[in-house]
Amino acid sequence: MADALHTIPARFRDAMQNLAIVIEDEPDDELLEELEADEDDTLFGLYTGVPLTERQWAQETLPDRIILFQGPHEREAEDEDDLIASIGETLIHEIGHYFGLSEEEIEHIENEYWRGDARAD
């Protein structure tokens, strides 16, 4: 995961605070049902917390969490480089939710990621 985290654009990595990244084997059936996921959907990660754009700054909170699901990543990856790229893209997407970005803004950053424009230093 450390290799994937280093692919995240530095401007985002440096601004993350009070955010835990957790790895779990698989999303459970209850979570998939709660998210109304279709049977053929694959859940690679999930952000839980209050986006920065919606926080009351005076209140102390537990860390927000990004959950990465190991099984789906490993099943979809062709090799180790593909696994790192897949985890990196998932992290970008979930970190985008942490920052309160829209799906369009996140998609733009993901496109930069795949072109190599936004990779870390």
Rosetta constraint file for C-alpha pairs under 8 A:
AtomPair CA 1 CA 5 HARMONIC 6.11 0.50
AtomPair CA 1 CA 84 HARMONIC 7.23 0.50
AtomPair CA 1 CA 87 HARMONIC 7.24 0.50
AtomPair CA 2 CA 6 HARMONIC 6.34 0.50
AtomPair CA 3 CA 7 HARMONIC 6.85 0.50
AtomPair CA 3 CA 84 HARMONIC 6.62 0.50
AtomPair CA 4 CA 8 HARMONIC 7.19 0.50
AtomPair CA 4 CA 84 HARMONIC 4.94 0.50
AtomPair CA 4 CA 85 HARMONIC 6.54 0.50
AtomPair CA 4 CA 87 HARMONIC 5.89 0.50
AtomPair CA 4 CA 88 HARMONIC 4.64 0.50
AtomPair CA 5 CA 88 HARMONIC 6.19 0.50
AtomPair CA 5 CA 91 HARMONIC 7.34 0.50
AtomPair CA 6 CA 10 HARMONIC 8.00 0.50
AtomPair CA 6 CA 120 HARMONIC 6.13 0.50
AtomPair CA 7 CA 85 HARMONIC 7.98 0.50
AtomPair CA 7 CA 88 HARMONIC 6.13 0.50
AtomPair CA 7 CA 119 HARMONIC 5.12 0.50
AtomPair CA 7 CA 120 HARMONIC 5.10 0.50
AtomPair CA 8 CA 12 HARMONIC 7.01 0.50
AtomPair CA 8 CA 13 HARMONIC 6.44 0.50
AtomPair CA 8 CA 88 HARMONIC 6.46 0.50
AtomPair CA 8 CA 91 HARMONIC 7.53 0.50
AtomPair CA 8 CA 92 HARMONIC 6.41 0.50
AtomPair CA 8 CA 118 HARMONIC 7.49 0.50
AtomPair CA 8 CA 119 HARMONIC 6.01 0.50
AtomPair CA 8 CA 120 HARMONIC 5.74 0.50
AtomPair CA 9 CA 13 HARMONIC 6.42 0.50
AtomPair CA 9 CA 118 HARMONIC 5.38 0.50
AtomPair CA 9 CA 119 HARMONIC 5.28 0.50
AtomPair CA 9 CA 120 HARMONIC 4.72 0.50
AtomPair CA 9 CA 121 HARMONIC 7.90 0.50
AtomPair CA 10 CA 14 HARMONIC 5.79 0.50
AtomPair CA 10 CA 119 HARMONIC 7.88 0.50
AtomPair CA 10 CA 120 HARMONIC 5.37 0.50
AtomPair CA 10 CA 121 HARMONIC 7.06 0.50
AtomPair CA 11 CA 15 HARMONIC 6.44 0.50
AtomPair CA 12 CA 16 HARMONIC 6.37 0.50
AtomPair CA 12 CA 95 HARMONIC 7.84 0.50
AtomPair CA 18 CA 62 HARMONIC 7.51 0.50
AtomPair CA 18 CA 63 HARMONIC 4.65 0.50
AtomPair CA 18 CA 64 HARMONIC 6.43 0.50
AtomPair CA 19 CA 63 HARMONIC 4.99 0.50
AtomPair CA 19 CA 64 HARMONIC 4.80 0.50
AtomPair CA 19 CA 65 HARMONIC 5.64 0.50
AtomPair CA 19 CA 66 HARMONIC 7.44 0.50
AtomPair CA 20 CA 63 HARMONIC 6.07 0.50
AtomPair CA 20 CA 64 HARMONIC 6.14 0.50
AtomPair CA 20 CA 65 HARMONIC 4.75 0.50
AtomPair CA 20 CA 66 HARMONIC 6.28 0.50
AtomPair CA 21 CA 65 HARMONIC 5.72 0.50
AtomPair CA 21 CA 66 HARMONIC 4.78 0.50
AtomPair CA 21 CA 67 HARMONIC 5.98 0.50
AtomPair CA 21 CA 68 HARMONIC 7.38 0.50
AtomPair CA 22 CA 65 HARMONIC 6.92 0.50
AtomPair CA 22 CA 66 HARMONIC 6.08 0.50
AtomPair CA 22 CA 67 HARMONIC 4.79 0.50
AtomPair CA 22 CA 68 HARMONIC 6.16 0.50
AtomPair CA 23 CA 67 HARMONIC 5.66 0.50
AtomPair CA 23 CA 68 HARMONIC 4.80 0.50
AtomPair CA 23 CA 69 HARMONIC 5.96 0.50
AtomPair CA 23 CA 70 HARMONIC 6.53 0.50
AtomPair CA 24 CA 67 HARMONIC 6.75 0.50
AtomPair CA 24 CA 68 HARMONIC 6.17 0.50
AtomPair CA 24 CA 69 HARMONIC 5.07 0.50
AtomPair CA 24 CA 70 HARMONIC 6.11 0.50
AtomPair CA 25 CA 69 HARMONIC 5.41 0.50
AtomPair CA 25 CA 70 HARMONIC 4.97 0.50
AtomPair CA 25 CA 71 HARMONIC 5.49 0.50
AtomPair CA 26 CA 69 HARMONIC 5.16 0.50
AtomPair CA 26 CA 70 HARMONIC 6.48 0.50
AtomPair CA 26 CA 71 HARMONIC 5.65 0.50
AtomPair CA 26 CA 72 HARMONIC 7.13 0.50
AtomPair CA 27 CA 31 HARMONIC 6.42 0.50
AtomPair CA 27 CA 32 HARMONIC 6.79 0.50
AtomPair CA 27 CA 43 HARMONIC 7.05 0.50
AtomPair CA 27 CA 69 HARMONIC 6.47 0.50
AtomPair CA 28 CA 32 HARMONIC 6.44 0.50
AtomPair CA 29 CA 33 HARMONIC 6.06 0.50
AtomPair CA 30 CA 34 HARMONIC 6.09 0.50
AtomPair CA 31 CA 35 HARMONIC 6.15 0.50
AtomPair CA 32 CA 36 HARMONIC 6.05 0.50
AtomPair CA 32 CA 37 HARMONIC 5.28 0.50
AtomPair CA 33 CA 37 HARMONIC 6.20 0.50
AtomPair CA 37 CA 41 HARMONIC 6.07 0.50
AtomPair CA 42 CA 72 HARMONIC 6.82 0.50
AtomPair CA 43 CA 69 HARMONIC 7.32 0.50
AtomPair CA 43 CA 72 HARMONIC 7.09 0.50
AtomPair CA 44 CA 68 HARMONIC 6.07 0.50
AtomPair CA 44 CA 69 HARMONIC 5.26 0.50
AtomPair CA 44 CA 70 HARMONIC 7.63 0.50
AtomPair CA 44 CA 72 HARMONIC 5.94 0.50
AtomPair CA 44 CA 73 HARMONIC 6.35 0.50
AtomPair CA 44 CA 90 HARMONIC 6.60 0.50
AtomPair CA 45 CA 66 HARMONIC 6.91 0.50
AtomPair CA 45 CA 67 HARMONIC 5.32 0.50
AtomPair CA 45 CA 68 HARMONIC 4.40 0.50
AtomPair CA 45 CA 69 HARMONIC 5.68 0.50
AtomPair CA 45 CA 90 HARMONIC 6.18 0.50
AtomPair CA 45 CA 91 HARMONIC 7.67 0.50
AtomPair CA 45 CA 94 HARMONIC 7.05 0.50
AtomPair CA 46 CA 66 HARMONIC 5.62 0.50
AtomPair CA 46 CA 67 HARMONIC 5.16 0.50
AtomPair CA 46 CA 68 HARMONIC 6.76 0.50
AtomPair CA 46 CA 94 HARMONIC 6.31 0.50
AtomPair CA 47 CA 64 HARMONIC 7.59 0.50
AtomPair CA 47 CA 65 HARMONIC 5.81 0.50
AtomPair CA 47 CA 66 HARMONIC 4.50 0.50
AtomPair CA 47 CA 67 HARMONIC 6.44 0.50
AtomPair CA 47 CA 94 HARMONIC 5.32 0.50
AtomPair CA 47 CA 95 HARMONIC 7.52 0.50
AtomPair CA 47 CA 97 HARMONIC 6.71 0.50
AtomPair CA 47 CA 98 HARMONIC 6.96 0.50
AtomPair CA 48 CA 64 HARMONIC 5.91 0.50
AtomPair CA 48 CA 65 HARMONIC 5.23 0.50
AtomPair CA 48 CA 66 HARMONIC 6.35 0.50
AtomPair CA 49 CA 63 HARMONIC 7.65 0.50
AtomPair CA 49 CA 64 HARMONIC 4.53 0.50
AtomPair CA 49 CA 65 HARMONIC 6.41 0.50
AtomPair CA 49 CA 98 HARMONIC 7.43 0.50
AtomPair CA 50 CA 54 HARMONIC 6.36 0.50
AtomPair CA 50 CA 55 HARMONIC 6.31 0.50
AtomPair CA 50 CA 64 HARMONIC 6.98 0.50
AtomPair CA 50 CA 98 HARMONIC 7.10 0.50
AtomPair CA 51 CA 55 HARMONIC 6.59 0.50
AtomPair CA 51 CA 97 HARMONIC 6.35 0.50
AtomPair CA 51 CA 98 HARMONIC 4.59 0.50
AtomPair CA 51 CA 99 HARMONIC 5.55 0.50
AtomPair CA 51 CA 100 HARMONIC 4.91 0.50
AtomPair CA 52 CA 98 HARMONIC 6.25 0.50
AtomPair CA 52 CA 99 HARMONIC 5.25 0.50
AtomPair CA 52 CA 100 HARMONIC 5.98 0.50
AtomPair CA 53 CA 99 HARMONIC 6.67 0.50
AtomPair CA 53 CA 100 HARMONIC 5.40 0.50
AtomPair CA 54 CA 100 HARMONIC 7.64 0.50
AtomPair CA 64 CA 98 HARMONIC 7.82 0.50
AtomPair CA 66 CA 91 HARMONIC 7.78 0.50
AtomPair CA 66 CA 94 HARMONIC 6.52 0.50
AtomPair CA 66 CA 95 HARMONIC 7.67 0.50
AtomPair CA 68 CA 87 HARMONIC 7.76 0.50
AtomPair CA 68 CA 90 HARMONIC 7.78 0.50
AtomPair CA 69 CA 73 HARMONIC 6.78 0.50
AtomPair CA 70 CA 74 HARMONIC 6.16 0.50
AtomPair CA 71 CA 75 HARMONIC 6.10 0.50
AtomPair CA 72 CA 76 HARMONIC 6.16 0.50
AtomPair CA 73 CA 77 HARMONIC 6.06 0.50
AtomPair CA 73 CA 83 HARMONIC 6.41 0.50
AtomPair CA 73 CA 86 HARMONIC 6.76 0.50
AtomPair CA 73 CA 87 HARMONIC 6.98 0.50
AtomPair CA 74 CA 83 HARMONIC 6.62 0.50
AtomPair CA 76 CA 83 HARMONIC 7.90 0.50
AtomPair CA 77 CA 82 HARMONIC 5.30 0.50
AtomPair CA 77 CA 83 HARMONIC 4.94 0.50
AtomPair CA 77 CA 86 HARMONIC 7.34 0.50
AtomPair CA 78 CA 82 HARMONIC 5.86 0.50
AtomPair CA 78 CA 83 HARMONIC 7.24 0.50
AtomPair CA 79 CA 83 HARMONIC 6.22 0.50
AtomPair CA 80 CA 84 HARMONIC 6.24 0.50
AtomPair CA 81 CA 85 HARMONIC 6.23 0.50
AtomPair CA 82 CA 86 HARMONIC 6.03 0.50
AtomPair CA 83 CA 87 HARMONIC 6.15 0.50
AtomPair CA 84 CA 88 HARMONIC 6.00 0.50
AtomPair CA 85 CA 89 HARMONIC 6.14 0.50
AtomPair CA 86 CA 90 HARMONIC 6.24 0.50
AtomPair CA 87 CA 91 HARMONIC 6.07 0.50
AtomPair CA 88 CA 92 HARMONIC 6.17 0.50
AtomPair CA 89 CA 93 HARMONIC 6.23 0.50
AtomPair CA 89 CA 110 HARMONIC 6.40 0.50
AtomPair CA 89 CA 113 HARMONIC 7.34 0.50
AtomPair CA 90 CA 94 HARMONIC 6.19 0.50
AtomPair CA 91 CA 95 HARMONIC 5.79 0.50
AtomPair CA 92 CA 96 HARMONIC 5.98 0.50
AtomPair CA 92 CA 106 HARMONIC 7.51 0.50
AtomPair CA 92 CA 109 HARMONIC 7.63 0.50
AtomPair CA 92 CA 110 HARMONIC 6.84 0.50
AtomPair CA 93 CA 97 HARMONIC 6.70 0.50
AtomPair CA 93 CA 106 HARMONIC 5.97 0.50
AtomPair CA 93 CA 107 HARMONIC 7.84 0.50
AtomPair CA 93 CA 110 HARMONIC 7.27 0.50
AtomPair CA 94 CA 98 HARMONIC 6.47 0.50
AtomPair CA 95 CA 99 HARMONIC 6.33 0.50
AtomPair CA 96 CA 100 HARMONIC 6.25 0.50
AtomPair CA 96 CA 101 HARMONIC 5.25 0.50
AtomPair CA 96 CA 102 HARMONIC 7.75 0.50
AtomPair CA 96 CA 106 HARMONIC 5.75 0.50
AtomPair CA 97 CA 101 HARMONIC 5.68 0.50
AtomPair CA 97 CA 102 HARMONIC 7.55 0.50
AtomPair CA 101 CA 105 HARMONIC 5.88 0.50
AtomPair CA 101 CA 106 HARMONIC 6.31 0.50
AtomPair CA 102 CA 106 HARMONIC 6.22 0.50
AtomPair CA 103 CA 107 HARMONIC 6.02 0.50
AtomPair CA 104 CA 108 HARMONIC 6.23 0.50
AtomPair CA 105 CA 109 HARMONIC 6.40 0.50
AtomPair CA 106 CA 110 HARMONIC 6.13 0.50
AtomPair CA 107 CA 111 HARMONIC 6.13 0.50
AtomPair CA 108 CA 112 HARMONIC 6.37 0.50
AtomPair CA 109 CA 113 HARMONIC 6.15 0.50
AtomPair CA 109 CA 118 HARMONIC 7.44 0.50
AtomPair CA 110 CA 114 HARMONIC 6.30 0.50
AtomPair CA 111 CA 115 HARMONIC 6.25 0.50
AtomPair CA 112 CA 116 HARMONIC 6.04 0.50
AtomPair CA 112 CA 117 HARMONIC 4.99 0.50
AtomPair CA 112 CA 118 HARMONIC 5.42 0.50
AtomPair CA 113 CA 117 HARMONIC 6.01 0.50
AtomPair CA 113 CA 118 HARMONIC 5.16 0.50
AtomPair CA 113 CA 119 HARMONIC 6.06 0.50
